[in-house]
Amino acid sequence: MAQQEAVAWPAQDSPVDDTNHDLIHTLSVRLDAQWHGRLYEAETRCEACRSVFEHLRAMDREAIQLLTREVANHSRTSRFPLDLTD
């Protein structure tokens, strides 16, 4: 199998670097999962499934806290450069 080259994202002209983009994107995905998980948990009639969704939401809450702290840390320590100039 041929090796694939890594694709740099975001493009070099992006206002944020790749790591910060990944942090924000992952936080967004986890926040969305948290919201949907609440709906799934409320809708299910199966106690075992309710327990699974409850557990997944707890995992997402932990991930959200971790990601939020890291984004704040990057912002405080100037590792979150924003270049909004054109």
Residue pairs with C-beta under 8 A, 6 or more apart in sequence:
8 18
9 18
9 21
10 16
10 17
10 18
10 21
14 21
15 82
15 83
15 84
16 24
16 80
16 81
16 82
17 81
20 71
20 74
20 79
20 80
23 67
23 70
23 71
23 74
24 71
26 63
26 67
27 64
27 67
27 68
27 71
30 60
30 63
30 64
30 67
31 64
33 56
33 60
34 57
34 60
34 61
34 64
37 53
37 56
37 57
37 60
38 57
40 49
40 53
41 50
41 53
41 54
41 57
44 50
44 53
71 80
73 79
74 80
